[in-house]
């Protein structure tokens, strides 16, 4: 019976931790509005200034 109580508590804690992590990701992407960083990162594949070492 005691082990079941421990697993129930652990499940509740992990649910709360996961939800807080999800809210943190939402805040980082939408609330902080780091559009300049995202735009610079999104443009990396199209950057022609980088020399290819594989050619």
N, C-alpha and C positions, 0 to 999 in steps of 0.2 A: 504493500500500500504506500509506503514512504517513497519508493522509487517512482511510482506513478505521479506523486505530488511534485517530485523534483522535475520530471519531464514536462509536466503541465506548466510549472513556473518558467522553465527554460524556454518553452514555446511562446509564452506571453512576452518574455523579455526580447526574444529574437524578433517577434512581430513588431514591437515598439522600435527596436533598433533599425529594422528594415524600413519602417515608415519614416523615421527621422532622416535616414539616409536619402530616401526618395525625395523628401521635402528639401533637403540640402541641395540635391541635384537640380531640382526645379528652381530654387532660389539662385543658384549659380548661373543657370542658363537664361532664365527669363527676367528675373528681378535686377540682376547686376548689369545686364545689357552690355556685354563685352563684345559688341559688334565689330570693333576694329580688330581685335584678336582673332575672332572667328573668320572675318573676311581675309585676313592675311594667311591664316592656316588653310582656308579653302582654296586660295590661289596657288598654293605650292605645286600641285601637279601641272599647272599651266605655265610655270615659270621657265622661260627659255634661257635664262642667264646661267643656269647650272650646267656645267660640262659633264657629259656622260663618260664615265670611265670604262663602260662596258663595250663601247663601239670600237 
